[in-house]
């Protein structure tokens, strides 16, 4: 299976290219709002400026894959999840305690800038005075993530651990991850994730920790392809 990983990655990006064509191009979170016609549920794929494919073709490489509502009975929508990553428009900040994506981007950014927000990542909540001190860093994270192009694939299925969204998410991560695998489309030397304190992020080349060490089932690409075809 893994011997065909290079070809499977090429196919993965071909499918993503068709998804991109359906939307008329990538979007950016900084320009998105809840009033857009979002599906209730889906899987999202983030790219990053400056991070390009070097082995599987041309264009930006995927750096983050995610979904939501994988717990039984969860009511979280796709936009709920994306808005947690985006942050708040009014202050320009956000809540890194509600988004692991924001948390690890902020951690890497502090390492890159050689700055320290001592309360960063501590606790599941924080009082107003702590959050006010974190606002500068939250704003930096909102800017970084807000500038990342992204796509989403609508999948209107039930909120369960066995959902089709979960299948697409974990197999896509396992496919693209370079963690303890042959390096295909590795991150650039300038990639911000290289300063992350999480080994799985640094070595996978993704802003993901879960599933980066797993094998993928290539059959998921047939499902992915079918879902995109149904949109065309």
C-alpha positions in Angstrom: 0.0 0.0 0.0 2.7 2.5 1.1 4.7 1.8 -2.1 1.9 3.6 -4.0 1.7 6.6 -1.6 3.3 9.0 -4.1 0.7 8.2 -6.7 -2.1 8.3 -4.1 -1.0 11.8 -3.0 -1.0 12.9 -6.7 -4.6 11.6 -7.0 -5.6 13.3 -3.7 -4.5 16.7 -5.0 -6.2 16.0 -8.3 -9.5 15.5 -6.4 -8.8 18.6 -4.3 -8.2 20.6 -7.5 -11.7 19.7 -8.8 -13.1 20.7 -5.4 -11.3 24.0 -5.8 -12.8 24.4 -9.2 -16.3 23.9 -7.8 -15.8 26.9 -5.5 -14.0 28.9 -8.1 -10.8 29.0 -6.0 -9.6 28.7 -2.4 -11.1 30.9 0.3 -9.5 32.6 3.3 -11.0 32.6 6.8 -10.4 36.3 7.3 -12.9 36.9 4.4 -15.5 34.4 5.6 -18.5 34.9 7.8 -21.3 32.8 9.2 -23.8 34.3 6.8 -22.3 32.4 3.9 -24.2 29.3 2.8 -22.2 26.8 4.9 -23.2 23.1 5.0 -24.0 21.8 8.4 -21.1 19.4 8.4 -17.9 18.8 6.4 -14.2 18.3 6.3 -11.8 21.2 5.8 -8.3 21.4 4.2 -5.9 24.3 4.9 -3.0 25.3 2.8 -0.3 27.8 3.7 1.4 30.6 1.8 5.0 29.6 0.9 4.4 25.9 1.5 4.5 24.2 -1.9 4.4 20.7 -3.2 7.8 19.6 -4.4 7.3 15.9 -5.3 3.7 15.3 -6.3 3.1 18.3 -8.6 2.7 22.1 -8.4 0.8 24.4 -6.1 0.4 24.8 -2.3 0.5 21.7 -0.1 -2.2 20.9 2.5 -1.0 21.7 6.1 -4.1 21.0 8.2 -7.0 18.7 7.8 -9.9 18.6 10.2 -13.6 18.0 10.9 -16.0 18.3 13.8 -19.0 16.5 15.5 -17.4 13.1 15.8 -19.0 12.5 19.2 -22.4 11.0 19.5 -25.0 13.8 19.6 -22.6 16.7 19.0 -24.3 19.8 17.6 -21.2 21.5 16.4 -21.5 22.7 12.8 -18.7 23.2 10.2 -18.9 27.0 10.6 -18.8 26.6 14.4 -15.5 24.9 14.1 -14.0 27.2 11.5 -15.0 30.2 13.4 -13.2 28.9 16.5 -10.1 28.7 14.3 -10.7 32.2 12.8 -11.2 34.0 16.0 -13.3 37.1 16.8 -13.8 39.9 14.3 -14.5 42.6 16.8 -11.2 42.3 18.8 -9.2 40.5 16.1 -8.3 37.9 18.8 -9.7 34.6 19.6 -9.7 31.7 22.0 -6.8 29.3 21.7 -8.2 27.2 24.5 -11.1 26.3 22.2 -9.0 25.5 19.1 -6.0 23.2 19.1 -5.1 24.7 15.7 -4.8 28.2 17.3 -2.9 26.7 20.3 -0.2 25.1 18.3 0.2 27.9 15.8 0.5 30.4 18.7 3.1 28.2 20.4 5.2 28.0 17.2 4.8 31.7 16.5 6.1 32.5 20.0 9.1 30.3 19.5 9.8 31.9 16.1 9.5 35.4 17.6 11.4 34.4 20.8 8.5 35.8 22.9 6.7 34.2 25.8 3.0 34.4 26.7 3.3 32.6 30.0 -0.4 31.7 30.3 -0.6 30.3 26.8 -2.2 26.9 26.7 -2.7 26.7 30.4 -6.2 25.7 31.6 -9.4 25.1 29.7 -10.5 28.6 30.5 -9.1 31.9 31.8 -10.4 35.0 33.5 -10.7 38.3 31.6 -7.5 39.8 32.9 -5.5 36.8 31.6 -7.2 36.8 28.2 -6.5 40.6 27.9 -2.8 39.8 28.3 -3.0 37.1 25.6 -4.8 39.4 23.1 -1.7 40.4 21.2 -0.7 36.8 20.6 -4.3 35.8 19.8 -4.3 38.6 17.1 -1.1 37.2 15.6 -2.7 33.8 15.4 -5.8 35.1 13.8 -3.7 36.8 11.2 -1.7 33.7 10.4 -4.6 31.4 10.2 -6.8 34.0 8.5 -4.4 34.2 5.6 -4.3 30.5 5.0 -6.2 29.4 1.9 -8.6 26.6 2.5 -11.3 24.4 1.0 -14.1 22.3 2.6 -16.0 19.2 1.5 -19.6 19.1 2.5 -20.6 15.7 4.1 -23.9 15.8 5.8 -23.7 12.7 8.0 -24.5 11.9 11.6 -22.4 13.0 14.5 -20.7 9.7 15.4 -17.1 8.4 15.6 -17.7 6.2 12.6 -18.9 9.1 10.4 -17.7 9.4 6.8 -16.2 12.8 7.7 -13.9 11.0 10.2 -12.9 8.5 7.5 -11.9 11.2 5.1 -10.1 13.2 7.8 -8.0 10.5 9.3 -7.1 8.9 6.0 -6.1 12.2 4.4 -3.9 13.0 7.4 -2.3 9.6 7.3 -1.7 9.8 3.6 0.0 13.3 3.6 1.9 12.8 6.9 5.6 12.4 6.7 5.9 11.2 10.3 8.3 8.2 10.2 7.6 7.7 6.5 9.1 8.5 3.2 9.3 12.3 2.9 6.9 13.4 0.1 6.2 17.1 -0.3 8.1 17.9 2.9 7.7 21.3 4.6 10.0 24.2 3.6 12.9 25.1 5.9 10.9 28.3 6.7 7.7 26.5 7.7 6.3 27.9 11.0 5.4 24.4 12.1 9.1 23.7 12.3 9.1 25.8 15.5 6.2 23.9 17.1 6.9 22.1 20.3 5.0 19.0 19.2 7.2 16.4 17.5 4.3 15.0 15.5 3.7 18.4 13.9 7.3 19.1 13.1 7.9 15.6 11.6 4.6 15.2 9.8 4.7 18.6 8.1 1.1 19.1 9.2 -0.6 21.2 11.9 -2.1 17.9 13.1 -1.0 15.4 15.8 -3.7 12.7 15.6 -3.5 10.1 12.9 -0.1 11.3 11.6 1.5 8.0 12.6 -1.2 5.8 11.1 -1.4 4.0 7.8 -4.1 5.0 5.3 -6.6 2.9 3.4 -6.3 3.9 -0.3 -10.0 3.0 -0.8 -10.9 6.3 0.9 -9.8 8.1 -2.3 -12.6 6.4 -4.2 -15.1 7.8 -1.6 -13.4 11.2 -1.7 -13.6 11.2 -5.5 -17.3 10.2 -5.5 -18.2 13.0 -3.0 -16.6 15.6 -5.1 -18.2 14.2 -8.3 -21.6 14.6 -6.7 -20.9 18.3 -6.3 -20.0 18.8 -9.9 
